[in-house]
């Protein structure tokens, strides 16, 4: 690995250990075995490096969303909906969860416009990826219109769920409750 990759891996470890706000450039250099000048040369700034590290950490979560045996429910089914949410919730239970870091970054968004811009672009791709997972299709087949509707629906649900799991995990909903809630909402839209 070169300095660029070493910095990125060191930044990931720092983010998970210390969070965004408490990670310094010196922390990253110490963790990566590189030097301060490397950060500017390869990434432009510490914040840009941390943003890239965060995006890669989140991208790595997609494997966890599939579960250890893959998603078995039929594409678009309530069974698949429940299974995927169960896998996502399992990642929220883990100690030192990446999701706590996500909340820190959301709260800091106004203070870090460069980071916010970078993550806004990444969010769109996250929406595409989650639609593909629920629909059982390749990401490249998910249209922009689907990202703008279904994708952002799923991301909104995920952010709300994340808030609940962070605030009070004992009363946060499980996948079964989310699935039953969806079923009831959809039935409510039928003829009265």
TORVO-700171 format. One record per atom (N, C-alpha, C, O): residue number from 1; x, z, y; atom name. Coordinates in nm, 2 decimals. Example, Ala and Ser with C-alpha at 12.3 -4.5 7.8 and 13.67 -1.06 7.14 Angstrom:
BEGIN
1,1.32,0.78,-0.57,N;
1,1.23,0.78,-0.45,CA;
1,1.32,0.78,-0.33,C;
1,1.42,0.85,-0.33,O;
2,1.28,0.71,-0.22,N;
2,1.37,0.71,-0.11,CA;
2,1.29,0.79,0.00,C;
2,1.34,0.80,0.11,O;
***
This chain:
BEGIN
1,0.08,0.00,-0.12,N;
1,0.00,0.00,0.00,CA;
1,0.09,0.00,0.12,C;
1,0.20,0.06,0.13,O;
2,0.04,-0.07,0.23,N;
2,0.11,-0.07,0.36,CA;
2,0.05,0.04,0.45,C;
2,-0.04,0.11,0.41,O;
3,0.11,0.04,0.57,N;
3,0.06,0.14,0.66,CA;
3,-0.09,0.13,0.69,C;
3,-0.16,0.23,0.71,O;
4,-0.14,0.01,0.70,N;
4,-0.28,-0.01,0.74,CA;
4,-0.37,0.06,0.63,C;
4,-0.46,0.13,0.66,O;
5,-0.34,0.03,0.50,N;
5,-0.42,0.09,0.40,CA;
5,-0.40,0.24,0.38,C;
5,-0.49,0.32,0.36,O;
6,-0.27,0.28,0.41,N;
6,-0.24,0.43,0.40,CA;
6,-0.32,0.50,0.51,C;
6,-0.37,0.61,0.49,O;
7,-0.33,0.44,0.63,N;
7,-0.40,0.51,0.74,CA;
7,-0.55,0.52,0.70,C;
7,-0.61,0.62,0.73,O;
8,-0.60,0.41,0.65,N;
8,-0.75,0.41,0.61,CA;
8,-0.78,0.52,0.51,C;
8,-0.88,0.59,0.52,O;
9,-0.70,0.52,0.41,N;
9,-0.72,0.63,0.30,CA;
9,-0.70,0.77,0.36,C;
9,-0.78,0.86,0.32,O;
10,-0.60,0.79,0.44,N;
10,-0.58,0.92,0.50,CA;
10,-0.70,0.95,0.59,C;
10,-0.74,1.07,0.60,O;
11,-0.75,0.86,0.67,N;
11,-0.86,0.88,0.76,CA;
11,-0.99,0.92,0.68,C;
11,-1.06,1.01,0.72,O;
12,-1.01,0.86,0.56,N;
12,-1.12,0.89,0.48,CA;
12,-1.11,1.04,0.43,C;
12,-1.21,1.11,0.44,O;
13,-0.99,1.08,0.39,N;
13,-0.98,1.22,0.34,CA;
13,-1.00,1.31,0.46,C;
13,-1.06,1.42,0.44,O;
14,-0.95,1.28,0.58,N;
14,-0.96,1.37,0.69,CA;
14,-1.11,1.38,0.73,C;
14,-1.16,1.49,0.76,O;
15,-1.18,1.27,0.73,N;
15,-1.33,1.27,0.76,CA;
15,-1.40,1.36,0.67,C;
15,-1.48,1.44,0.72,O;
16,-1.38,1.35,0.54,N;
16,-1.45,1.44,0.45,CA;
16,-1.41,1.58,0.46,C;
16,-1.49,1.67,0.43,O;
17,-1.29,1.61,0.49,N;
17,-1.24,1.75,0.50,CA;
17,-1.27,1.81,0.64,C;
17,-1.31,1.93,0.64,O;
18,-1.26,1.74,0.75,N;
18,-1.27,1.80,0.88,CA;
18,-1.39,1.74,0.96,C;
18,-1.42,1.81,1.06,O;
19,-1.44,1.63,0.93,N;
19,-1.54,1.57,1.01,CA;
19,-1.48,1.48,1.11,C;
19,-1.36,1.47,1.12,O;
20,-1.57,1.42,1.19,N;
20,-1.52,1.32,1.29,CA;
20,-1.46,1.39,1.41,C;
20,-1.35,1.36,1.45,O;
21,-1.53,1.48,1.47,N;
21,-1.49,1.54,1.60,CA;
21,-1.36,1.62,1.58,C;
21,-1.28,1.63,1.67,O;
22,-1.34,1.69,1.46,N;
22,-1.22,1.77,1.45,CA;
22,-1.10,1.70,1.39,C;
22,-0.99,1.76,1.38,O;
23,-1.11,1.57,1.35,N;
23,-1.00,1.50,1.30,CA;
23,-0.92,1.45,1.42,C;
23,-0.97,1.38,1.51,O;
24,-0.79,1.48,1.42,N;
24,-0.70,1.43,1.52,CA;
24,-0.61,1.31,1.47,C;
24,-0.61,1.29,1.35,O;
25,-0.55,1.24,1.56,N;
25,-0.46,1.13,1.51,CA;
25,-0.34,1.19,1.43,C;
25,-0.30,1.13,1.34,O;
26,-0.30,1.31,1.47,N;
26,-0.19,1.37,1.40,CA;
26,-0.23,1.41,1.26,C;
26,-0.15,1.41,1.16,O;
27,-0.36,1.45,1.24,N;
27,-0.41,1.48,1.11,CA;
27,-0.40,1.36,1.02,C;
27,-0.36,1.37,0.90,O;
28,-0.44,1.25,1.07,N;
28,-0.44,1.12,1.00,CA;
28,-0.30,1.08,0.96,C;
28,-0.28,1.04,0.85,O;
29,-0.21,1.09,1.05,N;
29,-0.07,1.06,1.03,CA;
29,-0.01,1.15,0.92,C;
29,0.06,1.10,0.83,O;
30,-0.04,1.28,0.93,N;
30,0.01,1.37,0.83,CA;
30,-0.05,1.34,0.69,C;
30,0.03,1.34,0.59,O;
31,-0.18,1.31,0.69,N;
31,-0.24,1.28,0.56,CA;
31,-0.20,1.15,0.50,C;
31,-0.20,1.13,0.38,O;
32,-0.17,1.05,0.59,N;
32,-0.13,0.92,0.54,CA;
32,0.02,0.89,0.52,C;
32,0.06,0.80,0.46,O;
33,0.10,0.98,0.58,N;
33,0.24,0.96,0.57,CA;
33,0.29,0.85,0.65,C;
33,0.40,0.78,0.62,O;
34,0.22,0.82,0.76,N;
34,0.26,0.71,0.85,CA;
34,0.31,0.77,0.98,C;
34,0.36,0.88,0.99,O;
35,0.29,0.69,1.09,N;
35,0.33,0.74,1.22,CA;
35,0.22,0.71,1.33,C;
35,0.13,0.62,1.30,O;
36,0.22,0.78,1.44,N;
36,0.12,0.76,1.54,CA;
36,0.10,0.62,1.59,C;
36,-0.01,0.57,1.61,O;
37,0.22,0.55,1.61,N;
37,0.21,0.41,1.66,CA;
37,0.13,0.32,1.57,C;
37,0.08,0.22,1.61,O;
38,0.13,0.35,1.44,N;
38,0.06,0.27,1.34,CA;
38,-0.09,0.26,1.36,C;
38,-0.15,0.16,1.34,O;
39,-0.14,0.37,1.41,N;
39,-0.29,0.37,1.44,CA;
39,-0.32,0.27,1.54,C;
39,-0.41,0.19,1.52,O;
40,-0.25,0.27,1.65,N;
40,-0.28,0.17,1.76,CA;
40,-0.25,0.03,1.72,C;
40,-0.33,-0.06,1.75,O;
41,-0.14,0.01,1.65,N;
41,-0.10,-0.12,1.60,CA;
41,-0.21,-0.18,1.51,C;
41,-0.24,-0.30,1.52,O;
42,-0.25,-0.11,1.41,N;
42,-0.34,-0.16,1.31,CA;
42,-0.49,-0.15,1.34,C;
42,-0.57,-0.24,1.30,O;
43,-0.53,-0.05,1.42,N;
43,-0.67,-0.03,1.44,CA;
43,-0.71,-0.02,1.59,C;
43,-0.83,-0.03,1.62,O;
44,-0.62,-0.01,1.68,N;
44,-0.65,-0.01,1.82,CA;
44,-0.67,0.13,1.87,C;
44,-0.62,0.16,1.98,O;
45,-0.73,0.21,1.80,N;
45,-0.76,0.35,1.84,CA;
45,-0.79,0.44,1.72,C;
45,-0.83,0.39,1.61,O;
46,-0.78,0.57,1.74,N;
46,-0.82,0.66,1.63,CA;
46,-0.96,0.65,1.60,C;
46,-1.00,0.65,1.48,O;
47,-1.05,0.64,1.70,N;
47,-1.19,0.62,1.68,CA;
47,-1.23,0.50,1.60,C;
47,-1.31,0.50,1.51,O;
48,-1.16,0.39,1.63,N;
48,-1.19,0.26,1.55,CA;
48,-1.14,0.28,1.41,C;
48,-1.21,0.23,1.32,O;
49,-1.03,0.35,1.39,N;
49,-0.99,0.37,1.25,CA;
49,-1.09,0.46,1.18,C;
49,-1.12,0.44,1.06,O;
50,-1.13,0.57,1.24,N;
50,-1.23,0.66,1.18,CA;
50,-1.36,0.59,1.15,C;
50,-1.43,0.61,1.05,O;
51,-1.40,0.50,1.24,N;
51,-1.52,0.42,1.22,CA;
51,-1.51,0.34,1.10,C;
51,-1.60,0.33,1.02,O;
52,-1.40,0.27,1.08,N;
52,-1.38,0.18,0.97,CA;
52,-1.37,0.27,0.84,C;
52,-1.43,0.23,0.74,O;
53,-1.31,0.38,0.85,N;
53,-1.30,0.47,0.73,CA;
53,-1.44,0.52,0.69,C;
53,-1.48,0.52,0.57,O;
54,-1.52,0.55,0.79,N;
54,-1.66,0.60,0.76,CA;
54,-1.74,0.48,0.70,C;
54,-1.81,0.51,0.60,O;
55,-1.73,0.36,0.75,N;
55,-1.81,0.25,0.70,CA;
55,-1.77,0.23,0.55,C;
55,-1.86,0.21,0.47,O;
56,-1.64,0.24,0.52,N;
56,-1.60,0.22,0.38,CA;
56,-1.65,0.33,0.29,C;
56,-1.68,0.31,0.17,O;
57,-1.65,0.45,0.34,N;
57,-1.70,0.56,0.26,CA;
57,-1.85,0.54,0.23,C;
57,-1.89,0.56,0.12,O;
58,-1.93,0.49,0.33,N;
58,-2.07,0.47,0.31,CA;
58,-2.09,0.35,0.21,C;
58,-2.17,0.36,0.12,O;
59,-2.01,0.25,0.22,N;
59,-2.02,0.13,0.13,CA;
59,-1.99,0.18,-0.01,C;
59,-2.06,0.13,-0.10,O;
60,-1.91,0.27,-0.03,N;
60,-1.88,0.33,-0.16,CA;
60,-1.99,0.40,-0.22,C;
60,-2.00,0.42,-0.34,O;
61,-2.09,0.45,-0.14,N;
61,-2.20,0.52,-0.19,CA;
61,-2.30,0.43,-0.26,C;
61,-2.38,0.48,-0.34,O;
62,-2.30,0.30,-0.24,N;
62,-2.39,0.22,-0.30,CA;
62,-2.38,0.22,-0.46,C;
62,-2.48,0.21,-0.52,O;
63,-2.26,0.25,-0.51,N;
63,-2.25,0.27,-0.65,CA;
63,-2.33,0.39,-0.70,C;
63,-2.39,0.39,-0.80,O;
64,-2.32,0.50,-0.62,N;
64,-2.40,0.62,-0.66,CA;
64,-2.55,0.59,-0.65,C;
64,-2.63,0.65,-0.73,O;
65,-2.60,0.51,-0.56,N;
65,-2.74,0.48,-0.56,CA;
65,-2.79,0.41,-0.68,C;
65,-2.91,0.42,-0.72,O;
66,-2.70,0.33,-0.75,N;
66,-2.73,0.27,-0.88,CA;
66,-2.74,0.37,-0.99,C;
66,-2.80,0.33,-1.09,O;
67,-2.69,0.48,-0.98,N;
67,-2.68,0.58,-1.08,CA;
67,-2.58,0.55,-1.19,C;
67,-2.51,0.44,-1.18,O;
68,-2.56,0.63,-1.29,N;
68,-2.46,0.61,-1.39,CA;
68,-2.49,0.50,-1.48,C;
68,-2.40,0.44,-1.54,O;
69,-2.62,0.47,-1.50,N;
69,-2.66,0.37,-1.60,CA;
69,-2.72,0.25,-1.53,C;
69,-2.78,0.16,-1.60,O;
70,-2.72,0.24,-1.40,N;
70,-2.79,0.13,-1.33,CA;
70,-2.93,0.17,-1.32,C;
70,-2.99,0.26,-1.38,O;
71,-3.00,0.09,-1.23,N;
71,-3.14,0.12,-1.20,CA;
71,-3.22,0.04,-1.31,C;
71,-3.21,-0.08,-1.32,O;
72,-3.31,0.11,-1.38,N;
72,-3.38,0.05,-1.49,CA;
72,-3.52,0.00,-1.45,C;
72,-3.58,-0.09,-1.51,O;
73,-3.58,0.06,-1.35,N;
73,-3.72,0.02,-1.32,CA;
73,-3.73,-0.12,-1.27,C;
73,-3.63,-0.18,-1.22,O;
74,-3.84,-0.18,-1.29,N;
74,-3.86,-0.32,-1.26,CA;
74,-3.85,-0.34,-1.10,C;
74,-3.90,-0.25,-1.03,O;
75,-3.79,-0.45,-1.06,N;
75,-3.77,-0.47,-0.91,CA;
75,-3.91,-0.46,-0.84,C;
75,-4.01,-0.51,-0.88,O;
76,-3.91,-0.38,-0.73,N;
76,-4.03,-0.36,-0.65,CA;
76,-4.13,-0.26,-0.71,C;
76,-4.23,-0.24,-0.65,O;
77,-4.10,-0.20,-0.82,N;
77,-4.20,-0.11,-0.88,CA;
77,-4.18,0.03,-0.83,C;
77,-4.08,0.07,-0.77,O;
78,-4.29,0.11,-0.85,N;
78,-4.28,0.25,-0.81,CA;
78,-4.18,0.33,-0.89,C;
78,-4.12,0.42,-0.84,O;
79,-4.16,0.28,-1.02,N;
79,-4.06,0.35,-1.10,CA;
79,-3.92,0.33,-1.04,C;
79,-3.84,0.42,-1.04,O;
80,-3.89,0.21,-1.00,N;
80,-3.76,0.18,-0.94,CA;
80,-3.75,0.26,-0.81,C;
80,-3.64,0.31,-0.78,O;
81,-3.85,0.26,-0.73,N;
81,-3.85,0.33,-0.60,CA;
81,-3.81,0.48,-0.63,C;
81,-3.72,0.53,-0.56,O;
82,-3.88,0.54,-0.72,N;
82,-3.85,0.68,-0.76,CA;
82,-3.71,0.70,-0.81,C;
82,-3.64,0.79,-0.77,O;
83,-3.66,0.61,-0.89,N;
83,-3.53,0.62,-0.95,CA;
83,-3.42,0.61,-0.85,C;
83,-3.32,0.69,-0.85,O;
84,-3.44,0.51,-0.76,N;
84,-3.33,0.49,-0.65,CA;
84,-3.33,0.62,-0.56,C;
84,-3.22,0.67,-0.53,O;
85,-3.45,0.67,-0.52,N;
85,-3.45,0.78,-0.43,CA;
85,-3.39,0.91,-0.51,C;
85,-3.33,0.99,-0.44,O;
86,-3.42,0.92,-0.64,N;
86,-3.36,1.03,-0.71,CA;
86,-3.21,1.02,-0.71,C;
86,-3.14,1.12,-0.69,O;
87,-3.15,0.90,-0.72,N;
87,-3.01,0.88,-0.71,CA;
87,-2.95,0.91,-0.57,C;
87,-2.85,0.98,-0.56,O;
88,-3.02,0.87,-0.47,N;
88,-2.98,0.90,-0.33,CA;
88,-2.99,1.05,-0.31,C;
88,-2.89,1.11,-0.25,O;
89,-3.09,1.11,-0.35,N;
89,-3.10,1.26,-0.33,CA;
89,-2.99,1.33,-0.40,C;
89,-2.94,1.43,-0.35,O;
90,-2.96,1.29,-0.52,N;
90,-2.85,1.35,-0.59,CA;
90,-2.72,1.35,-0.51,C;
90,-2.64,1.44,-0.52,O;
91,-2.69,1.24,-0.43,N;
91,-2.57,1.24,-0.35,CA;
91,-2.58,1.34,-0.23,C;
91,-2.48,1.38,-0.18,O;
92,-2.70,1.37,-0.19,N;
92,-2.72,1.47,-0.08,CA;
92,-2.70,1.61,-0.13,C;
92,-2.67,1.70,-0.05,O;
93,-2.71,1.63,-0.26,N;
93,-2.69,1.77,-0.31,CA;
93,-2.54,1.80,-0.33,C;
93,-2.50,1.92,-0.33,O;
94,-2.46,1.70,-0.33,N;
94,-2.31,1.72,-0.36,CA;
94,-2.25,1.80,-0.25,C;
94,-2.28,1.78,-0.13,O;
95,-2.16,1.90,-0.28,N;
95,-2.09,1.97,-0.18,CA;
95,-2.00,1.88,-0.10,C;
95,-1.94,1.78,-0.15,O;
96,-1.98,1.91,0.03,N;
96,-1.90,1.82,0.11,CA;
96,-1.96,1.68,0.12,C;
96,-1.88,1.58,0.13,O;
97,-2.09,1.67,0.12,N;
97,-2.16,1.54,0.12,CA;
97,-2.12,1.45,0.24,C;
97,-2.11,1.50,0.35,O;
98,-2.11,1.33,0.21,N;
98,-2.08,1.23,0.32,CA;
98,-2.20,1.23,0.42,C;
98,-2.18,1.19,0.53,O;
99,-2.32,1.27,0.37,N;
99,-2.43,1.27,0.46,CA;
99,-2.42,1.37,0.57,C;
99,-2.47,1.34,0.68,O;
100,-2.36,1.48,0.55,N;
100,-2.33,1.57,0.67,CA;
100,-2.25,1.51,0.77,C;
100,-2.27,1.52,0.89,O;
101,-2.15,1.43,0.73,N;
101,-2.06,1.36,0.82,CA;
101,-2.15,1.26,0.90,C;
101,-2.13,1.24,1.02,O;
102,-2.24,1.19,0.83,N;
102,-2.33,1.09,0.89,CA;
102,-2.41,1.16,1.00,C;
102,-2.42,1.10,1.11,O;
103,-2.46,1.28,0.98,N;
103,-2.54,1.34,1.09,CA;
103,-2.45,1.37,1.21,C;
103,-2.49,1.36,1.32,O;
104,-2.32,1.42,1.18,N;
104,-2.23,1.44,1.29,CA;
104,-2.21,1.32,1.38,C;
104,-2.21,1.32,1.50,O;
105,-2.19,1.21,1.31,N;
105,-2.17,1.08,1.38,CA;
105,-2.29,1.04,1.46,C;
105,-2.28,0.99,1.57,O;
106,-2.41,1.05,1.40,N;
106,-2.53,1.02,1.47,CA;
106,-2.54,1.10,1.60,C;
106,-2.58,1.05,1.71,O;
107,-2.52,1.23,1.59,N;
107,-2.53,1.32,1.71,CA;
107,-2.43,1.28,1.81,C;
107,-2.46,1.29,1.93,O;
108,-2.31,1.24,1.77,N;
108,-2.20,1.21,1.87,CA;
108,-2.21,1.06,1.92,C;
108,-2.13,1.03,2.01,O;
109,-2.31,0.99,1.88,N;
109,-2.31,0.85,1.91,CA;
109,-2.30,0.81,2.06,C;
109,-2.23,0.72,2.10,O;
110,-2.36,0.89,2.15,N;
110,-2.36,0.86,2.29,CA;
110,-2.22,0.89,2.35,C;
110,-2.18,0.83,2.45,O;
111,-2.14,0.97,2.29,N;
111,-2.01,1.01,2.34,CA;
111,-1.90,0.90,2.29,C;
111,-1.79,0.90,2.34,O;
112,-1.94,0.82,2.19,N;
112,-1.84,0.73,2.13,CA;
112,-1.91,0.59,2.13,C;
112,-1.94,0.54,2.02,O;
113,-1.92,0.52,2.24,N;
113,-1.98,0.39,2.24,CA;
113,-1.92,0.29,2.15,C;
113,-1.99,0.20,2.09,O;
114,-1.79,0.29,2.14,N;
114,-1.72,0.19,2.05,CA;
114,-1.76,0.22,1.91,C;
114,-1.78,0.12,1.83,O;
115,-1.76,0.34,1.87,N;
115,-1.80,0.38,1.73,CA;
115,-1.95,0.34,1.71,C;
115,-1.99,0.28,1.61,O;
116,-2.03,0.37,1.81,N;
116,-2.18,0.34,1.80,CA;
116,-2.20,0.19,1.77,C;
116,-2.28,0.15,1.69,O;
117,-2.13,0.11,1.85,N;
117,-2.14,-0.04,1.84,CA;
117,-2.10,-0.09,1.70,C;
117,-2.17,-0.17,1.64,O;
118,-1.99,-0.03,1.65,N;
118,-1.94,-0.07,1.52,CA;
118,-2.04,-0.03,1.41,C;
118,-2.06,-0.11,1.32,O;
119,-2.09,0.09,1.42,N;
119,-2.18,0.14,1.32,CA;
119,-2.32,0.07,1.32,C;
119,-2.39,0.06,1.22,O;
120,-2.36,0.03,1.44,N;
120,-2.49,-0.04,1.45,CA;
120,-2.48,-0.17,1.37,C;
120,-2.58,-0.21,1.31,O;
121,-2.37,-0.24,1.38,N;
121,-2.35,-0.36,1.30,CA;
121,-2.35,-0.33,1.15,C;
121,-2.41,-0.40,1.07,O;
122,-2.29,-0.22,1.11,N;
122,-2.28,-0.18,0.97,CA;
122,-2.42,-0.14,0.92,C;
122,-2.45,-0.15,0.80,O;
123,-2.50,-0.08,1.01,N;
123,-2.63,-0.03,0.97,CA;
123,-2.72,-0.15,0.92,C;
123,-2.79,-0.14,0.83,O;
124,-2.70,-0.26,0.99,N;
124,-2.78,-0.38,0.95,CA;
124,-2.74,-0.42,0.81,C;
124,-2.83,-0.46,0.73,O;
125,-2.62,-0.42,0.78,N;
125,-2.57,-0.46,0.64,CA;
125,-2.62,-0.35,0.54,C;
125,-2.65,-0.38,0.42,O;
126,-2.62,-0.23,0.58,N;
126,-2.67,-0.12,0.49,CA;
126,-2.82,-0.15,0.46,C;
126,-2.86,-0.13,0.35,O;
127,-2.90,-0.19,0.56,N;
127,-3.04,-0.22,0.54,CA;
127,-3.05,-0.33,0.44,C;
127,-3.14,-0.33,0.35,O;
128,-2.96,-0.43,0.45,N;
128,-2.97,-0.55,0.36,CA;
128,-2.93,-0.50,0.22,C;
128,-3.00,-0.54,0.12,O;
129,-2.84,-0.41,0.20,N;
129,-2.79,-0.36,0.07,CA;
129,-2.90,-0.28,0.00,C;
129,-2.92,-0.28,-0.12,O;
130,-2.97,-0.20,0.08,N;
130,-3.07,-0.11,0.02,CA;
130,-3.19,-0.19,-0.02,C;
130,-3.26,-0.16,-0.12,O;
131,-3.23,-0.29,0.05,N;
131,-3.34,-0.38,0.01,CA;
131,-3.30,-0.45,-0.12,C;
131,-3.38,-0.45,-0.21,O;
132,-3.18,-0.50,-0.13,N;
132,-3.13,-0.56,-0.25,CA;
132,-3.14,-0.47,-0.37,C;
132,-3.18,-0.51,-0.48,O;
133,-3.11,-0.34,-0.35,N;
133,-3.12,-0.24,-0.46,CA;
133,-3.26,-0.22,-0.50,C;
133,-3.29,-0.22,-0.62,O;
134,-3.35,-0.20,-0.41,N;
134,-3.49,-0.18,-0.44,CA;
134,-3.56,-0.30,-0.50,C;
134,-3.64,-0.29,-0.59,O;
135,-3.52,-0.42,-0.45,N;
135,-3.58,-0.54,-0.50,CA;
135,-3.51,-0.60,-0.62,C;
135,-3.57,-0.69,-0.69,O;
136,-3.39,-0.55,-0.66,N;
136,-3.32,-0.60,-0.77,CA;
136,-3.27,-0.74,-0.75,C;
136,-3.27,-0.82,-0.85,O;
137,-3.22,-0.78,-0.63,N;
137,-3.18,-0.91,-0.60,CA;
137,-3.04,-0.90,-0.54,C;
137,-3.00,-0.79,-0.49,O;
138,-2.96,-1.01,-0.54,N;
138,-2.83,-1.01,-0.47,CA;
138,-2.85,-0.99,-0.32,C;
138,-2.95,-1.04,-0.26,O;
139,-2.76,-0.92,-0.25,N;
139,-2.76,-0.90,-0.11,CA;
139,-2.78,-1.03,-0.03,C;
139,-2.85,-1.03,0.07,O;
140,-2.70,-1.13,-0.07,N;
140,-2.70,-1.25,0.01,CA;
140,-2.84,-1.32,0.01,C;
140,-2.86,-1.41,0.09,O;
141,-2.93,-1.28,-0.08,N;
141,-3.06,-1.35,-0.09,CA;
141,-3.16,-1.27,0.00,C;
141,-3.27,-1.32,0.02,O;
142,-3.12,-1.16,0.06,N;
142,-3.21,-1.08,0.15,CA;
142,-3.21,-1.15,0.29,C;
142,-3.11,-1.15,0.35,O;
143,-3.33,-1.19,0.33,N;
143,-3.34,-1.26,0.46,CA;
143,-3.33,-1.16,0.58,C;
143,-3.35,-1.04,0.56,O;
144,-3.30,-1.21,0.69,N;
144,-3.29,-1.13,0.81,CA;
144,-3.43,-1.07,0.84,C;
144,-3.44,-0.95,0.89,O;
145,-3.54,-1.14,0.82,N;
145,-3.67,-1.09,0.84,CA;
145,-3.70,-0.97,0.75,C;
145,-3.76,-0.87,0.79,O;
146,-3.65,-0.98,0.63,N;
146,-3.67,-0.87,0.53,CA;
146,-3.59,-0.75,0.57,C;
146,-3.63,-0.63,0.56,O;
147,-3.47,-0.77,0.63,N;
147,-3.38,-0.66,0.68,CA;
147,-3.46,-0.59,0.79,C;
147,-3.46,-0.47,0.80,O;
148,-3.52,-0.67,0.88,N;
148,-3.58,-0.62,1.00,CA;
148,-3.71,-0.54,0.97,C;
148,-3.76,-0.47,1.05,O;
149,-3.76,-0.56,0.85,N;
149,-3.89,-0.49,0.81,CA;
149,-3.86,-0.39,0.70,C;
149,-3.85,-0.27,0.73,O;
150,-3.85,-0.44,0.58,N;
150,-3.83,-0.35,0.47,CA;
150,-3.70,-0.27,0.48,C;
150,-3.69,-0.15,0.45,O;
151,-3.59,-0.34,0.52,N;
151,-3.46,-0.27,0.53,CA;
151,-3.46,-0.15,0.62,C;
151,-3.41,-0.04,0.59,O;
152,-3.52,-0.17,0.74,N;
152,-3.52,-0.06,0.84,CA;
152,-3.63,0.04,0.80,C;
152,-3.61,0.16,0.84,O;
153,-3.73,0.00,0.72,N;
153,-3.82,0.10,0.67,CA;
153,-3.74,0.20,0.58,C;
153,-3.76,0.32,0.59,O;
154,-3.67,0.14,0.48,N;
154,-3.59,0.23,0.39,CA;
154,-3.49,0.31,0.47,C;
154,-3.47,0.43,0.43,O;
155,-3.42,0.25,0.56,N;
155,-3.32,0.33,0.64,CA;
155,-3.38,0.45,0.72,C;
155,-3.33,0.56,0.73,O;
156,-3.50,0.42,0.77,N;
156,-3.57,0.52,0.85,CA;
156,-3.61,0.64,0.75,C;
156,-3.60,0.75,0.78,O;
157,-3.66,0.60,0.64,N;
157,-3.70,0.70,0.53,CA;
157,-3.57,0.78,0.49,C;
157,-3.58,0.90,0.48,O;
158,-3.46,0.71,0.48,N;
158,-3.34,0.78,0.44,CA;
158,-3.29,0.88,0.54,C;
158,-3.25,0.99,0.51,O;
159,-3.29,0.84,0.67,N;
159,-3.25,0.93,0.78,CA;
159,-3.34,1.05,0.79,C;
159,-3.29,1.16,0.81,O;
160,-3.47,1.03,0.77,N;
160,-3.56,1.15,0.77,CA;
160,-3.53,1.24,0.66,C;
160,-3.53,1.36,0.67,O;
161,-3.51,1.18,0.54,N;
161,-3.48,1.26,0.42,CA;
161,-3.35,1.33,0.44,C;
161,-3.34,1.45,0.40,O;
162,-3.25,1.27,0.50,N;
162,-3.12,1.33,0.52,CA;
162,-3.14,1.45,0.61,C;
162,-3.08,1.56,0.59,O;
163,-3.22,1.44,0.72,N;
163,-3.24,1.55,0.81,CA;
163,-3.31,1.66,0.73,C;
163,-3.27,1.78,0.75,O;
164,-3.41,1.64,0.65,N;
164,-3.47,1.74,0.58,CA;
164,-3.38,1.81,0.48,C;
164,-3.38,1.93,0.47,O;
165,-3.30,1.73,0.41,N;
165,-3.21,1.79,0.31,CA;
165,-3.10,1.87,0.38,C;
165,-3.05,1.97,0.32,O;
166,-3.06,1.83,0.50,N;
166,-2.95,1.91,0.57,CA;
166,-3.01,2.03,0.63,C;
166,-2.95,2.14,0.63,O;
167,-3.13,2.02,0.69,N;
167,-3.19,2.14,0.75,CA;
167,-3.24,2.24,0.65,C;
167,-3.21,2.36,0.67,O;
168,-3.31,2.20,0.55,N;
168,-3.37,2.30,0.45,CA;
168,-3.38,2.24,0.31,C;
168,-3.48,2.19,0.28,O;
169,-3.27,2.23,0.24,N;
169,-3.27,2.17,0.11,CA;
169,-3.37,2.23,0.01,C;
169,-3.42,2.16,-0.08,O;
170,-3.41,2.35,0.03,N;
170,-3.51,2.42,-0.06,CA;
170,-3.65,2.35,-0.05,C;
170,-3.72,2.35,-0.15,O;
171,-3.68,2.31,0.07,N;
171,-3.82,2.25,0.09,CA;
171,-3.81,2.10,0.11,C;
171,-3.92,2.04,0.13,O;
172,-3.70,2.04,0.10,N;
172,-3.69,1.89,0.11,CA;
172,-3.75,1.82,-0.01,C;
172,-3.75,1.87,-0.12,O;
173,-3.82,1.71,0.02,N;
173,-3.89,1.64,-0.09,CA;
173,-3.79,1.58,-0.20,C;
173,-3.68,1.54,-0.17,O;
174,-3.85,1.58,-0.32,N;
174,-3.78,1.51,-0.43,CA;
174,-3.83,1.37,-0.44,C;
174,-3.93,1.33,-0.37,O;
175,-3.77,1.29,-0.52,N;
175,-3.81,1.15,-0.54,CA;
175,-3.95,1.14,-0.59,C;
175,-4.02,1.05,-0.55,O;
176,-3.99,1.23,-0.67,N;
176,-4.13,1.22,-0.72,CA;
176,-4.23,1.24,-0.61,C;
176,-4.33,1.17,-0.61,O;
177,-4.20,1.33,-0.52,N;
177,-4.29,1.35,-0.40,CA;
177,-4.29,1.23,-0.31,C;
177,-4.40,1.19,-0.26,O;
178,-4.18,1.17,-0.29,N;
178,-4.17,1.05,-0.20,CA;
178,-4.25,0.93,-0.27,C;
178,-4.33,0.86,-0.20,O;
179,-4.24,0.92,-0.40,N;
179,-4.31,0.81,-0.47,CA;
179,-4.46,0.83,-0.46,C;
179,-4.54,0.74,-0.44,O;
180,-4.50,0.95,-0.48,N;
180,-4.65,0.98,-0.48,CA;
180,-4.70,0.96,-0.33,C;
180,-4.81,0.92,-0.31,O;
181,-4.62,1.00,-0.24,N;
181,-4.66,0.98,-0.10,CA;
181,-4.67,0.83,-0.07,C;
181,-4.77,0.80,0.00,O;
182,-4.58,0.75,-0.11,N;
182,-4.59,0.61,-0.09,CA;
182,-4.72,0.55,-0.16,C;
182,-4.79,0.47,-0.10,O;
183,-4.74,0.59,-0.28,N;
183,-4.86,0.55,-0.35,CA;
183,-4.99,0.58,-0.27,C;
183,-5.07,0.50,-0.26,O;
184,-5.00,0.70,-0.22,N;
184,-5.11,0.74,-0.15,CA;
184,-5.13,0.67,-0.01,C;
184,-5.24,0.63,0.02,O;
185,-5.02,0.65,0.05,N;
185,-5.02,0.57,0.18,CA;
185,-5.07,0.43,0.15,C;
185,-5.16,0.38,0.22,O;
186,-5.02,0.36,0.05,N;
186,-5.06,0.23,0.02,CA;
186,-5.20,0.22,-0.02,C;
186,-5.27,0.13,0.03,O;
187,-5.25,0.31,-0.10,N;
187,-5.39,0.32,-0.14,CA;
187,-5.48,0.34,-0.02,C;
187,-5.59,0.29,-0.01,O;
188,-5.43,0.41,0.08,N;
188,-5.51,0.44,0.20,CA;
188,-5.53,0.32,0.29,C;
188,-5.62,0.32,0.37,O;
189,-5.45,0.21,0.27,N;
189,-5.46,0.09,0.35,CA;
189,-5.56,-0.01,0.29,C;
189,-5.59,-0.11,0.35,O;
190,-5.61,0.03,0.17,N;
190,-5.71,-0.06,0.11,CA;
190,-5.85,-0.05,0.18,C;
190,-5.86,0.02,0.28,O;
191,-5.95,-0.12,0.13,N;
191,-6.08,-0.12,0.19,CA;
191,-6.14,0.02,0.19,C;
191,-6.12,0.09,0.09,O;
192,-6.20,0.05,0.30,N;
192,-6.26,0.19,0.31,CA;
192,-6.40,0.19,0.26,C;
192,-6.47,0.30,0.26,O;
***
